[in-house]
Amino acid sequence: MSTLAHAIDPDRVRRSHRWIGPIMRRYFRSEVRGLDRVPDGQTIVVASHDGGVLPLNGMAFASAWYDRFGYERPLYVLVHELFFKVHPRVTRLF
């Protein structure tokens, strides 16, 4: 079992979002509603997904999250461990 024992690096998130955000908005035409109702402070958002092990819903949500709240409010997303075994570069990116 693998664990991520480090804090989220806002600069790494910014670099990833720079190219993932436009793909989510333009190619996948993702749309996230209701972020204006997320309270300040720590929040748990629970959602289902329909992408199997492909985290497209999570990437769409994360893209909208950082568009709305900026990079200083971290977002932690639970994903299947298989996702982190694809390739080391993919693991570092996400």
Residue pairs with C-beta under 8 A, 6 or more apart in sequence:
1 81
2 81
2 84
7 74
8 74
8 75
8 76
10 71
10 72
10 74
11 71
12 92
13 66
13 71
13 74
14 71
16 93
16 94
17 62
17 63
17 66
17 71
20 59
20 62
20 63
21 63
21 66
21 67
24 30
24 59
24 60
24 63
24 64
25 63
28 56
28 60
30 56
30 60
30 63
30 64
32 60
32 61
32 63
32 64
32 65
35 64
35 65
35 68
35 69
36 68
38 45
38 69
45 61
47 57
47 61
49 55
49 57
49 58
50 57
51 57
53 80
53 82
53 83
55 77
55 79
55 83
55 94
58 77
58 79
59 94
61 75
61 77
62 75
62 77
65 73
65 75
66 75
79 94
83 90
83 94
84 90
84 91
